[in-house]
Amino acid sequence: MPTLNNPAPVDVWGDGEETGSDDDEEEDDNGDNNDDGSSRNENDIDLDNVEKFIRNVYNDGYDIDFDIALCFDRNVTLPGRPNQASYNKPENWRQRNRIGLEKVKRQLLTCIDSMTHNAHFNLDLNHISIGQNQQFMNNEEPIVWHEPIVDRYWDVLEAEIDRMKQLDNVTTDIRKIQIMNVEMKKDRLAALVAIFRSGRATNSRIFVNFHNANICADGIISLSELVDVSSELQIFHLHHNRIDNMESARCLSRSLKSHIRIDQLHLTHCDLGSNPEILFVVLQSDVEYINLENNNIDSLGAVKIAEYLESDPPIEELCLAYNKLNDDDAILISQALKRNTELYHINLVSNNISSIGVKAVLTCVFDSSSLNAISESNHTLGGMDMFLKGNNEISDRLQDCIDRMLELDRRTQKILLALRDKDSLLQYLANVPVELIPDVLAFFHGHVVDEHQQEHLNILYSTMRWWNMPTLYSYHSCVKLDTKRKRDDSHCLVGVPK
């Protein structure tokens, strides 16, 4: 386990004096022996590092590192992607479209040939792969615009699919549909979907990807019908296509929500942030994994996202990377996540979030303000991407700390971590009726999982007996103040009677 380069841990989560020397911290990080000479196992070392990370986060020990890493992440250049399909055609678009158009013709002929000789094939039209910048080298358009000349190829393909469906003992099996950077006119798309709706055994598609195909409004409705007739569909991509019509958004959301197999919905570069109401409708498709990268989602969208998450929907993973969310939005999402028990992973990489927002989101899984707050934190979230891994050393280290923190997936485990030293216990239990302390410690005793925690708990129990022994036995009404056991005032907290 790498050594964390942090300030020494403090006495309490929110405030306090530093304890221990740098040498002591280094010894703990390297996994040396305990005070009693016993060696700690790997889980103990990891727990120590998690404790140091949490303590320092709540004492502003990571603010500078957070802001540096976030600045690096926001400046990362994304892989080259084609422009939004709705961009204006240049004056000479037909001449520039010629190269891509010939490529689409050849690919359609390949599909027709495959269909003739084999009922099992993929409908794959691909002009320029994601991440390539070929359009700048060979004078091509980033999208192949539809021209009537290709209609005859589509007609032949659809007729061949229909013919194969009519043959005895032959089933038409299209496992994948992938249309990338090729414009699909709404009439052409509707005709294709109509072919799939009729006949038998044409619903085995598990993957559908329409990327930068200039699909909108009526085209989205046709895709909703495609989802309806694709009973085996598991993954649905709709990148670089504007969803700017409420009726089409509702149709798509209803189809996805009622589908029994779809578990991934990818809607990047769809400009959903420009209409928060449409964004909210899309979220209500309730697919297990929803990817909303690069959608210009800002504070108005964040309100809808928080409202959706607070309703505790069945979504398990949500990606909001590369949007325009700020610290206030992070706080809003964090508050919603405290009331969510379904989401397992959230990605907030490369937004307009600072260390304030990062700490706010971390608070949703470990709110150290009180034991009740820790208990009421989110104990379901197991993944939280705040920094871009592989970008720089600082981002990698901080994200690794967050990953290890989220391994504390049980309420009791988090509380036990908070009570790992005497001063933390005095802080958290200062206002608890001292008569209840034996019951509290007995509860924790029943959840101790290793000898290292047992040792800490024994120390804590002794501390509580020493802290206010006369009150524990309040039925001795004759106890005088001058008979109380003296306490070391150096360990008293503000507000605790001496």
Phi and psi in degrees as a GROMACS rama.xvg file:
@    title "Ramachandran Plot"
@    xaxis  label "Phi"
@    yaxis  label "Psi"
@TYPE xy
-66.0143  147.995  PRO-2
-76.4032  133.184  THR-3
-82.7645  134.837  LEU-4
-90.1193  64.9934  ASN-5
-121.55  165.67  ASN-6
-62.7481  161.468  PRO-7
-63.0697  147.456  ALA-8
-63.0717  153.953  PRO-9
-105.786  170.622  VAL-10
-66.1065  -40.5604  ASP-11
-129.152  165.375  VAL-12
-65.679  -43.1935  TRP-13
-94.6905  -31.2158  GLY-14
-160.711  158.858  ASP-15
148.948  175.145  GLY-16
-90.1679  155.605  GLU-17
-70.7858  145.254  GLU-18
-125.896  140.37  THR-19
84.0249  160.48  GLY-20
-101.536  170.307  SER-21
-61.847  -34.1124  ASP-22
-65.295  -39.7084  ASP-23
-62.6296  -41.9075  ASP-24
-63.7581  -41.5939  GLU-25
-65.0892  -37.7123  GLU-26
-63.7512  -41.2946  GLU-27
-64.3567  -43.0618  ASP-28
-64.711  -30.9991  ASP-29
-82.9352  -1.36987  ASN-30
78.8473  29.0037  GLY-31
-72.6885  -177.151  ASP-32
-69.3125  157.974  ASN-33
-73.1805  175.607  ASN-34
-61.0903  -28.6813  ASP-35
-90.1797  5.84607  ASP-36
90.762  -8.12719  GLY-37
-81.891  145.759  SER-38
-87.1144  145.905  SER-39
-93.4397  148.564  ARG-40
-86.23  178.826  ASN-41
-60.8926  -36.8948  GLU-42
-64.6632  -37.3815  ASN-43
-63.5445  -45.6935  ASP-44
-59.9858  -43.7253  ILE-45
-63.52  -40.3916  ASP-46
-64.7457  -38.161  LEU-47
-61.8715  -43.7761  ASP-48
-66.6072  -38.02  ASN-49
-62.6712  -42.8462  VAL-50
-61.0612  -44.813  GLU-51
-62.5137  -40.8127  LYS-52
-62.4846  -48.5846  PHE-53
-63.3614  -44.7951  ILE-54
-60.1363  -43.0316  ARG-55
-73.4911  -32.0435  ASN-56
-59.584  -44.7193  VAL-57
-81.1993  -1.15353  TYR-58
-116.639  22.5934  ASN-59
63.4765  22.2398  ASP-60
-74.0325  -14.3309  GLY-61
-114.863  4.27245  TYR-62
-56.3747  -45.201  ASP-63
-65.701  -45.2858  ILE-64
-62.0206  -42.2  ASP-65
-56.4421  -50.9171  PHE-66
-66.6116  -37.3797  ASP-67
-63.7556  -47.6389  ILE-68
-62.815  -42.7947  ALA-69
-63.6495  -36.2784  LEU-70
-65.4135  -43.5352  CYS-71
-59.6678  -46.4495  PHE-72
-63.3661  -39.0359  ASP-73
-69.2004  -22.5905  ARG-74
-90.7843  3.22758  ASN-75
-68.2546  132.842  VAL-76
-83.4658  120.706  THR-77
-72.9443  154.677  LEU-78
-56.4248  148.677  PRO-79
-59.5496  132.309  GLY-80
-130.366  151.47  ARG-81
-64.4708  155.659  PRO-82
-65.8629  164.402  ASN-83
-55.9994  140.616  GLN-84
-62.3784  -20.0821  ALA-85
-86.4116  11.2783  SER-86
-70.9051  157.272  TYR-87
-72.5132  138.324  ASN-88
-71.549  139.604  LYS-89
-71.1554  165.435  PRO-90
-60.7702  -37.4534  GLU-91
-98.566  35.495  ASN-92
-63.874  -32.2095  TRP-93
-64.9346  -41.5212  ARG-94
-65.9497  -42.8033  GLN-95
-71.3324  -23.9991  ARG-96
-80.6457  -13.2922  ASN-97
-63.4556  -43.6166  ARG-98
-62.746  -48.9261  ILE-99
-65.0168  -34.2468  GLY-100
-64.4735  -40.3656  LEU-101
-64.2524  -36.8803  GLU-102
-64.6318  -41.3868  LYS-103
-64.7902  -39.6311  VAL-104
-59.1626  -47.0727  LYS-105
-62.3563  -39.5317  ARG-106
-68.5888  -36.5037  GLN-107
-65.9355  -39.102  LEU-108
-63.0218  -38.8206  LEU-109
-62.2741  -42.2491  THR-110
-63.2105  -41.3692  CYS-111
-63.1412  -43.0452  ILE-112
-64.3015  -42.5222  ASP-113
-62.8214  -38.8904  SER-114
-65.8527  -35.711  MET-115
-68.9871  -38.4979  THR-116
-99.6619  -14.3406  HIS-117
-153.108  124.028  ASN-118
-71.8215  -11.5662  ALA-119
-104.991  114.769  HIS-120
-157.283  168.177  PHE-121
-110.025  137.9  ASN-122
-89.8028  100.765  LEU-123
-130.092  109.665  ASP-124
-119.711  119.633  LEU-125
-137.504  113.396  ASN-126
-84.9128  -59.2667  HIS-127
-136.345  126.861  ILE-128
-68.4673  153.096  SER-129
-59.1376  136.256  ILE-130
92.4603  -10.4457  GLY-131
-92.5525  154.778  GLN-132
-122.719  37.1471  ASN-133
-63.2919  -27.0882  GLN-134
-61.9374  -22.5812  GLN-135
-86.1995  -14.4877  PHE-136
-97.8323  -35.4036  MET-137
-114.853  16.4428  ASN-138
64.9547  27.2793  ASN-139
-91.3782  160.38  GLU-140
-77.0557  150.829  GLU-141
-72.3223  -6.63307  PRO-142
-143.192  142.289  ILE-143
-86.5988  110.498  VAL-144
-75.0536  141.096  TRP-145
-67.1321  137.687  HIS-146
-133.487  149.169  GLU-147
-55.9127  -23.0794  PRO-148
-62.1251  -25.6422  ILE-149
-86.614  -9.14782  VAL-150
-59.9019  -37.2072  ASP-151
-62.885  -34.9045  ARG-152
-68.9582  -41.0293  TYR-153
-63.4701  -40.9125  TRP-154
-60.3818  -43.5632  ASP-155
-64.0965  -43.7078  VAL-156
-61.7405  -47.5725  LEU-157
-64.387  -38.4796  GLU-158
-64.5803  -37.8149  ALA-159
-68.0774  -39.5468  GLU-160
-61.1911  -44.5834  ILE-161
-64.5343  -38.66  ASP-162
-65.1872  -43.1566  ARG-163
-63.7663  -31.1996  MET-164
-69.3502  -25.2231  LYS-165
-83.9458  -14.8491  GLN-166
-74.0701  144.716  LEU-167
-72.0502  143.422  ASP-168
61.0549  21.7671  ASN-169
-127.04  129.82  VAL-170
-117.563  133.944  THR-171
-83.1151  120.492  THR-172
-125.699  102.748  ASP-173
-106.636  103.669  ILE-174
-79.1897  -25.7368  ARG-175
-144.852  138.211  LYS-176
-120.429  120.209  ILE-177
-136.854  110.511  GLN-178
-116.658  106.734  ILE-179
-118.912  118.783  MET-180
61.4552  33.7336  ASN-181
-129.375  120.774  VAL-182
-65.6168  133.324  GLU-183
-114.988  107.184  MET-184
-65.1851  150.43  LYS-185
-62.3451  -35.884  LYS-186
-67.1877  -40.1487  ASP-187
-65.9707  -42.4523  ARG-188
-65.6097  -41.1254  LEU-189
-63.4905  -39.1047  ALA-190
-65.8771  -40.0235  ALA-191
-63.599  -44.5703  LEU-192
-64.463  -36.9951  VAL-193
-60.7244  -37.4775  ALA-194
-62.3463  -41.2442  ILE-195
-70.3594  -29.528  PHE-196
-71.7725  -28.3053  ARG-197
-94.3911  162.876  SER-198
79.6846  -161.885  GLY-199
-129.458  154.711  ARG-200
54.9698  40.4923  ALA-201
-114.646  17.5822  THR-202
-113.279  32.4211  ASN-203
-95.8769  12.7538  SER-204
-67.8386  130.212  ARG-205
-111.236  -10.9447  ILE-206
-142.594  124.647  PHE-207
-129.519  128.304  VAL-208
-138.728  110.209  ASN-209
-111.092  102.607  PHE-210
-112.049  117.559  HIS-211
55.9248  52.1782  ASN-212
-110.182  11.1978  ALA-213
56.8786  42.9716  ASN-214
-96.3321  132.366  ILE-215
-155.997  165.495  CYS-216
46.0573  -107.479  ALA-217
-60.082  -33.4901  ASP-218
-63.7395  -38.8861  GLY-219
-64.0061  -38.1171  ILE-220
-64.1566  -40.5957  ILE-221
-62.4146  -39.881  SER-222
-65.2143  -33.5255  LEU-223
-60.8036  -40.7506  SER-224
-67.3759  -34.6752  GLU-225
-62.9689  -40.5651  LEU-226
-60.7557  -42.0921  VAL-227
-60.1383  -37.4944  ASP-228
-96.2243  5.64713  VAL-229
-111.233  79.0373  SER-230
-66.3756  -20.932  SER-231
-96.3585  3.90655  GLU-232
-62.8975  131.649  LEU-233
-118.843  -34.94  GLN-234
-126.123  127.332  ILE-235
-126.645  119.048  PHE-236
-111.719  137.443  HIS-237
-145.378  70.9847  LEU-238
-88.3223  148.423  HIS-239
55.7995  38.2141  HIS-240
-133.268  127.791  ASN-241
-76.0736  127.293  ARG-242
-105.809  89.7526  ILE-243
-122.335  18.9216  ASP-244
-126.213  124.209  ASN-245
-63.8396  -40.6616  MET-246
-61.8004  -45.1919  GLU-247
-66.9276  -35.9112  SER-248
-63.5312  -41.1178  ALA-249
-65.9431  -40.8366  ARG-250
-60.409  -46.2461  CYS-251
-64.0792  -44.6493  LEU-252
-62.4966  -42.6169  SER-253
-62.6944  -42.2524  ARG-254
-64.7751  -42.6142  SER-255
-67.9231  -41.3173  LEU-256
-65.5412  -35.9583  LYS-257
-86.0339  -8.29694  SER-258
-74.0912  140.346  HIS-259
-90.2323  -12.2253  ILE-260
-119.601  -24.0729  ARG-261
-60.3926  127.414  ILE-262
-127.016  -1.46218  ASP-263
-136.97  129.51  GLN-264
-128.122  116.535  LEU-265
-112.897  114.405  HIS-266
-129.879  64.7902  LEU-267
-89.0432  150.959  THR-268
56.3243  39.5249  HIS-269
-106.604  5.5171  CYS-270
56.6894  37.9865  ASP-271
-69.7544  -20.4351  LEU-272
-67.2789  -19.4677  GLY-273
-74.8438  -13.9628  SER-274
-141.382  90.2802  ASN-275
-57.7342  -30.3078  PRO-276
-66.7965  -40.9179  GLU-277
-66.7983  -39.4023  ILE-278
-56.8517  -43.9941  LEU-279
-64.097  -39.2999  PHE-280
-64.4511  -43.5134  VAL-281
-62.5011  -42.6912  VAL-282
-58.5131  -34.8668  LEU-283
-72.6261  4.21882  GLN-284
-67.3922  -19.7961  SER-285
59.6739  30.5912  ASP-286
-71.0838  146.9  VAL-287
-57.4041  -41.8949  GLU-288
-123.974  121.921  TYR-289
-122.757  124.804  ILE-290
-107.965  114.447  ASN-291
-120.51  36.9955  LEU-292
-61.2437  149.611  GLU-293
50.3224  55.5414  ASN-294
-119.303  13.9234  ASN-295
55.9929  35.2173  ASN-296
-77.9993  124.436  ILE-297
-118.82  -154.139  ASP-298
-63.7208  -34.3634  SER-299
-64.6877  -40.491  LEU-300
-69.2933  -34.2226  GLY-301
-61.8466  -35.486  ALA-302
-60.7606  -42.8057  VAL-303
-69.7942  -38.3303  LYS-304
-63.8469  -45.179  ILE-305
-63.5182  -41.4454  ALA-306
-61.2101  -39.8466  GLU-307
-67.5314  -48.2892  TYR-308
-64.783  -35.0354  LEU-309
-66.5362  -24.2568  GLU-310
-76.116  -1.27822  SER-311
59.0652  54.7033  ASP-312
-74.0021  170.865  PRO-313
-78.3848  3.69841  PRO-314
-64.2465  138.089  ILE-315
-107.595  -28.5829  GLU-316
-136.24  136.844  GLU-317
-137.423  124.239  LEU-318
-107.943  118.428  CYS-319
-120.193  26.7086  LEU-320
-67.7129  154.098  ALA-321
57.576  46.8523  TYR-322
-120.335  -157.722  ASN-323
-121.329  34.278  LYS-324
-75.8735  140.543  LEU-325
-114.646  -170.31  ASN-326
-63.0254  -41.4143  ASP-327
-61.6259  -37.5508  ASP-328
-67.197  -38.6019  ASP-329
-63.2047  -40.3587  ALA-330
-63.4754  -42.7197  ILE-331
-62.9281  -44.5326  LEU-332
-66.1806  -38.3019  ILE-333
-61.3429  -43.1494  SER-334
-63.663  -37.3614  GLN-335
-67.0445  -38.6464  ALA-336
-67.1686  -25.5003  LEU-337
-64.4261  -21.4577  LYS-338
-108.018  16.8662  ARG-339
-111.717  134.618  ASN-340
-121.253  7.42841  THR-341
-110.378  -39.3772  GLU-342
-65.3624  130.591  LEU-343
-104.797  -27.7292  TYR-344
-145.067  135.771  HIS-345
-133.925  140.146  ILE-346
-119.38  117.367  ASN-347
-122.184  26.0344  LEU-348
-64.1981  143.22  VAL-349
56.3669  53.1575  SER-350
-112.164  -174.681  ASN-351
-89.9986  49.4672  ASN-352
-104.01  139.076  ILE-353
-106.344  -170.134  SER-354
-59.8724  -29.0423  SER-355
-62.0515  -45.7118  ILE-356
-67.6345  -39.1882  GLY-357
-60.5412  -47.9017  VAL-358
-64.3242  -34.5709  LYS-359
-64.2425  -42.2067  ALA-360
-69.123  -38.4447  VAL-361
-62.0681  -32.2556  LEU-362
-62.4484  -27.0137  THR-363
-66.5931  -23.9566  CYS-364
-103.177  -14.9551  VAL-365
-152.866  83.5728  PHE-366
-88.4656  107.378  ASP-367
-89.8888  10.6722  SER-368
-67.3823  -27.2733  SER-369
-163.602  169.285  SER-370
-65.671  -36.8678  LEU-371
-63.05  -39.8241  ASN-372
-65.2582  -39.5961  ALA-373
-62.355  -44.5378  ILE-374
-62.1836  -35.2478  SER-375
-89.8655  4.51614  GLU-376
-69.4979  172.294  SER-377
-78.6959  121.175  ASN-378
-111.514  13.0321  HIS-379
-102.366  -35.0894  THR-380
-63.3889  120.082  LEU-381
-114.475  -5.34659  GLY-382
-143.88  132.112  GLY-383
-146.137  103.698  MET-384
-90.7503  109.484  ASP-385
-110.673  -21.2932  MET-386
-128.329  149.499  PHE-387
-83.3091  107.246  LEU-388
-70.4129  144.01  LYS-389
85.0566  -0.517873  GLY-390
-86.9476  -48.5845  ASN-391
-158.2  166.844  ASN-392
-64.0314  -38.9483  GLU-393
-65.6984  -46.716  ILE-394
-60.4252  -42.8724  SER-395
-60.4005  -45.2309  ASP-396
-65.1977  -44.3713  ARG-397
-67.4037  -41.7824  LEU-398
-64.9654  -35.5453  GLN-399
-63.8967  -38.8922  ASP-400
-62.076  -43.5224  CYS-401
-64.121  -41.5926  ILE-402
-59.2989  -43.5541  ASP-403
-70.8277  -33.3411  ARG-404
-62.7407  -38.569  MET-405
-74.8868  -8.34978  LEU-406
-70.4161  -16.929  GLU-407
-76.8234  81.3092  LEU-408
-98.1582  8.70128  ASP-409
-122.266  141.387  ARG-410
-56.8617  -47.6096  ARG-411
-64.4577  -37.4354  THR-412
-62.9749  -38.5249  GLN-413
-67.8005  -41.0718  LYS-414
-66.3955  -42.0547  ILE-415
-60.2448  -38.377  LEU-416
-63.4456  -40.42  LEU-417
-65.559  -26.9164  ALA-418
-102.494  31.869  LEU-419
-79.7594  -9.00012  ARG-420
-139.938  165.871  ASP-421
-60.7936  -43.9604  LYS-422
-69.3764  -35.0098  ASP-423
-63.7191  -41.9494  SER-424
-63.8028  -42.2179  LEU-425
-63.2679  -36.569  LEU-426
-65.4445  -48.9888  GLN-427
-71.9813  -33.2787  TYR-428
-105.298  11.1065  LEU-429
-59.849  -34.9515  ALA-430
-100.031  5.78308  ASN-431
-84.1119  134.315  VAL-432
-52.1347  123.865  PRO-433
-64.5945  -21.3458  VAL-434
-63.0805  -22.3829  GLU-435
-87.0911  -9.18733  LEU-436
-58.7894  -45.1673  ILE-437
-57.3293  -39.2569  PRO-438
-66.8142  -39.9  ASP-439
-61.9562  -47.5672  VAL-440
-67.8763  -33.5181  LEU-441
-65.1465  -37.0915  ALA-442
-62.0533  -48.0325  PHE-443
-65.3058  -35.1696  PHE-444
-58.5696  -35.7216  HIS-445
-71.9105  -12.0718  GLY-446
-112.002  5.42117  HIS-447
-65.3506  135.141  VAL-448
-111.417  -10.9298  VAL-449
-151.723  169.256  ASP-450
-65.8532  -31.6899  GLU-451
-63.1029  -44.7942  HIS-452
-68.629  -35.3845  GLN-453
-60.6967  -40.7301  GLN-454
-62.1203  -45.5529  GLU-455
-62.6667  -40.4141  HIS-456
-66.2763  -38.1229  LEU-457
-60.7999  -41.5692  ASN-458
-63.9457  -42.4072  ILE-459
-64.6222  -40.943  LEU-460
-63.6829  -42.3902  TYR-461
-63.037  -38.9152  SER-462
-61.5486  -43.9285  THR-463
-67.7119  -35.3275  MET-464
-66.0064  -39.1083  ARG-465
-74.6105  -26.6116  TRP-466
-67.9798  -45.5576  TRP-467
-152.738  55.0506  ASN-468
-54.7867  -44.649  MET-469
-59.592  -37.1026  PRO-470
-68.7791  -32.0947  THR-471
-58.8978  -30.5795  LEU-472
-116.84  58.4904  TYR-473
-66.3957  -15.1367  SER-474
-69.2149  -13.5564  TYR-475
-81.2853  82.5098  HIS-476
-66.6447  -16.3025  SER-477
-89.6936  2.05132  CYS-478
-62.9656  129.142  VAL-479
-96.5847  152.642  LYS-480
-59.4978  -36.3628  LEU-481
-75.9369  -3.87325  ASP-482
-95.4812  -3.483  THR-483
-66.5458  143.577  LYS-484
-65.2813  133.994  ARG-485
-67.627  146.842  LYS-486
-119.455  150.364  ARG-487
-74.5178  107.235  ASP-488
-62.1882  -17.4231  ASP-489
-67.4533  -15.3134  SER-490
-103.682  1.5552  HIS-491
-80.3375  146.343  CYS-492
-97.0861  156.898  LEU-493
-60.3954  131.749  VAL-494
95.1753  -12.169  GLY-495
-91.7232  122.144  VAL-496
-60.7004  137.602  PRO-497
